[in-house]
Amino acid sequence: MNSHEDKVQRIAKQLQERKSSRPLRLWKKTVSHEVPRPKDKKALDEKLDIRDLDAILSIDVKKSTCTAEPGVTFEKLVKESMKYNLVPAVVSELKTITIGGAVAGCSIESMSYQWGGFHDSCFEYEVVTAKGEVLICTPYNENHLLFQMMHGTFGTLGIITRLTFKLVPAKPFVKVVYEEYETLEEYKKSIWSHYKQKDIDFMDGIIHSPKKYILGVGYFVAEVPYTHSYDWTRIYYVSTAKRKEDYLKTEDYFFRYNKGVTNVHPKSFLFRLLFGKIINSNSILMLANTFKKLIPSFLIPVTVDTFIPFSRIDEFMPWYVKEINHFPLWCVPYKIMHPYEWVATAFLDQVHDELYLDIALYGMRKKNPEHYYRIIEKELVKLGAIKTLISTNYYTEKEFWSIWNRENFAMVKKRTDPENILRGLYEKTCRASRGLDS
Ligand SMILES: Cc1cc2nc3c(=O)[nH]c(=O)nc-3n(C[C@H](O)[C@H](O)[C@H](O)COP(=O)(O)OP(=O)(O)OC[C@H]3O[C@@H](n4cnc5c(N)ncnc54)[C@H](O)[C@@H]3O)c2cc1C
């Protein structure tokens, strides 16, 4: 097997010797967690093979850190780190999301109220630039801006080839208690109280309707009276409305949404009974990506992940009920660990919240999805809120750069990809993905 250095050298050499100016895209072993887009131009980009970058290089139990290659999936990472009673500080809920993708795209989870996104738990990245230069990036060295800008720029500034990140202590089981509220006010009060008191290990929720708000608060525990898993016929988000409490093995807790958070596959009980062990979000995304050219756009569910400042959620929810009214929604409290460099300064200055709520809408099918994406984008701008770029994006260029930080992006881009072979952030996420030219 090749050493990590050999693998990185191969990639660097390939980029140094590359003559073509065609855009590049990464070829990973696992499926991409992006909403399938039938006209995506990136499908024709030249592929850079990083499939072999999928090893866990070391776990330092004393320091509670891990160093790994970007193609490591959260499933593999949790399995390995649990041998030392440790887990990553943020574990994306779908088993095959990779740690590289979690940094370059986005990642949230029920420990985000404490740790932010997975990228916030990272100490160091090794990044290969488009020119084949290998850079070590930390928040404190000469590449600190590149370190901060790797998050949420979807691989347009370089290729992460190694990451070092924090692990936190874990126990074998998780107890979840479901708190039910009839109003947003009570729901918010409880979220804020747990956030401030830090009296729990995990916190996320399902908003089943404007009158049924469930908050699932979790605790690591050593012993349990029973356990449930949600990898066959049971549906986790449905259980949150029916149960008062639940016990899961820690791995089963982390991947409780692996069949889709609120857009679960297979849909019927009979199909789950027959195929539930083999069909999950991974196999559905794989199928959808393979046949995406054939899928009519109204069959691709509207998928939106929003980060709403806690102080503005009172304005967002009534607007959402009036204009969209699709439930259930996934709600994940998310702590902003520091003012992010990838967000435009003027945009950040509008709000001063330390806590955001990630409100995620999955599985809504509409004849005119563009209308819904567009009204959400416009409303979020008004609220100082942000949507992740995992789905279809219709921002105008002006709107886009009023939210994302153009100066910081351009500064790093000039250094790492001056010939733009990894595409610009706006071009990649808002134009090429919709089949439009730059
Ligand atoms: C339907 C759906 C459900 C989701 N559910 C959840 C959830 O439950 N929890 C959660 O945390 N997130 C969720 N996400 C978001 C998900 O975490 C992000 O989309 C994440 O970026 C996916 O990672 P991936 O490993 O699949 O990477 P990919 O989708 O393959 O890549 C994402 C982007 O990162 C770039 N990239 C990948 N690897 C590298 C690298 N090594 N270096 C530089 N750039 C790289 C790619 O070019 C691409 O632009 C969901 C997304 C979707 C579409």
The ligand as an SDF file (V2000), in Angstrom:
LIG
                    3D

 53 58  0  0  0  0  0  0  0  0999 V2000
  -29.6130   15.1390    0.8710 C   0  0  0  0  0  0  0  0  0  0  0  0
  -28.5230   15.6510    1.7700 C   0  0  0  0  0  0  0  0  0  0  0  0
  -28.5640   15.3660    3.1320 C   0  0  0  0  0  0  0  0  0  0  0  0
  -27.5630   15.8320    3.9800 C   0  0  0  0  0  0  0  0  0  0  0  0
  -27.6270   15.5140    5.3100 N   0  0  0  0  0  0  0  0  0  0  0  0
  -26.6380   15.9280    6.1350 C   0  0  0  0  0  0  0  0  0  0  0  0
  -26.6120   15.5590    7.5090 C   0  0  0  0  0  0  0  0  0  0  0  0
  -27.4760   14.8250    7.9680 O   0  0  0  0  0  0  0  0  0  0  0  0
  -25.6110   16.0210    8.2860 N   0  0  0  0  0  0  0  0  0  0  0  0
  -24.6160   16.8190    7.7790 C   0  0  0  0  0  0  0  0  0  0  0  0
  -23.7070   17.2100    8.4880 O   0  0  0  0  0  0  0  0  0  0  0  0
  -24.6150   17.1530    6.4760 N   0  0  0  0  0  0  0  0  0  0  0  0
  -25.5810   16.7380    5.6660 C   0  0  0  0  0  0  0  0  0  0  0  0
  -25.5440   17.0800    4.3410 N   0  0  0  0  0  0  0  0  0  0  0  0
  -24.4920   17.9940    3.8740 C   0  0  0  0  0  0  0  0  0  0  0  0
  -23.1960   17.2690    3.6390 C   0  0  0  0  0  0  0  0  0  0  0  0
  -22.4970   17.1000    4.8430 O   0  0  0  0  0  0  0  0  0  0  0  0
  -22.3480   18.1160    2.7150 C   0  0  0  0  0  0  0  0  0  0  0  0
  -23.0050   18.1900    1.4810 O   0  0  0  0  0  0  0  0  0  0  0  0
  -20.9420   17.5630    2.5640 C   0  0  0  0  0  0  0  0  0  0  0  0
  -20.1900   18.5300    1.8520 O   0  0  0  0  0  0  0  0  0  0  0  0
  -20.9510   16.2360    1.8140 C   0  0  0  0  0  0  0  0  0  0  0  0
  -19.6890   15.6290    1.9080 O   0  0  0  0  0  0  0  0  0  0  0  0
  -19.2320   14.4960    0.8800 P   0  0  0  0  0  0  0  0  0  0  0  0
  -18.1840   13.7360    1.5850 O   0  0  0  0  0  0  0  0  0  0  0  0
  -20.3730   13.7470    0.3340 O   0  0  0  0  0  0  0  0  0  0  0  0
  -18.5110   15.3810   -0.2120 O   0  0  0  0  0  0  0  0  0  0  0  0
  -18.9510   15.7170   -1.6980 P   0  0  0  0  0  0  0  0  0  0  0  0
  -20.4160   15.9260   -1.7720 O   0  0  0  0  0  0  0  0  0  0  0  0
  -18.3470   14.7330   -2.5970 O   0  0  0  0  0  0  0  0  0  0  0  0
  -18.1990   17.0790   -1.8770 O   0  0  0  0  0  0  0  0  0  0  0  0
  -18.7520   18.2930   -1.4210 C   0  0  0  0  0  0  0  0  0  0  0  0
  -17.8710   19.4060   -1.9860 C   0  0  0  0  0  0  0  0  0  0  0  0
  -16.6140   19.3640   -1.3620 O   0  0  0  0  0  0  0  0  0  0  0  0
  -15.5730   19.2060   -2.3090 C   0  0  0  0  0  0  0  0  0  0  0  0
  -14.6090   18.2770   -1.7270 N   0  0  0  0  0  0  0  0  0  0  0  0
  -14.8070   16.9820   -1.3640 C   0  0  0  0  0  0  0  0  0  0  0  0
  -13.6580   16.4690   -0.8950 N   0  0  0  0  0  0  0  0  0  0  0  0
  -12.7140   17.4480   -0.9570 C   0  0  0  0  0  0  0  0  0  0  0  0
  -11.3400   17.5230   -0.6380 C   0  0  0  0  0  0  0  0  0  0  0  0
  -10.6830   16.4780   -0.1720 N   0  0  0  0  0  0  0  0  0  0  0  0
  -10.6920   18.6910   -0.8360 N   0  0  0  0  0  0  0  0  0  0  0  0
  -11.3360   19.7810   -1.3440 C   0  0  0  0  0  0  0  0  0  0  0  0
  -12.6440   19.7560   -1.6750 N   0  0  0  0  0  0  0  0  0  0  0  0
  -13.3280   18.6130   -1.4750 C   0  0  0  0  0  0  0  0  0  0  0  0
  -16.2220   18.6520   -3.5670 C   0  0  0  0  0  0  0  0  0  0  0  0
  -15.5340   19.0680   -4.7130 O   0  0  0  0  0  0  0  0  0  0  0  0
  -17.6220   19.2400   -3.4960 C   0  0  0  0  0  0  0  0  0  0  0  0
  -17.6730   20.5020   -4.0890 O   0  0  0  0  0  0  0  0  0  0  0  0
  -26.5260   16.6240    3.4600 C   0  0  0  0  0  0  0  0  0  0  0  0
  -26.4690   16.9020    2.0930 C   0  0  0  0  0  0  0  0  0  0  0  0
  -27.4660   16.4240    1.2620 C   0  0  0  0  0  0  0  0  0  0  0  0
  -27.3860   16.7290   -0.2070 C   0  0  0  0  0  0  0  0  0  0  0  0
  1  2  1  0
  2  3  1  0
  2 52  2  0
  3  4  2  0
  4  5  1  0
  4 50  1  0
  5  6  2  0
  6  7  1  0
  6 13  1  0
  7  8  2  0
  7  9  1  0
  9 10  1  0
 10 11  2  0
 10 12  1  0
 12 13  2  0
 13 14  1  0
 14 15  1  0
 14 50  1  0
 15 16  1  0
 16 17  1  0
 16 18  1  0
 18 19  1  0
 18 20  1  0
 20 21  1  0
 20 22  1  0
 22 23  1  0
 23 24  1  0
 24 25  2  0
 24 26  1  0
 24 27  1  0
 27 28  1  0
 28 29  2  0
 28 30  1  0
 28 31  1  0
 31 32  1  0
 32 33  1  0
 33 34  1  0
 33 48  1  0
 34 35  1  0
 35 36  1  0
 35 46  1  0
 36 37  1  0
 36 45  1  0
 37 38  2  0
 38 39  1  0
 39 40  1  0
 39 45  2  0
 40 41  1  0
 40 42  2  0
 42 43  1  0
 43 44  2  0
 44 45  1  0
 46 47  1  0
 46 48  1  0
 48 49  1  0
 50 51  2  0
 51 52  1  0
 52 53  1  0
M  END
$$$$
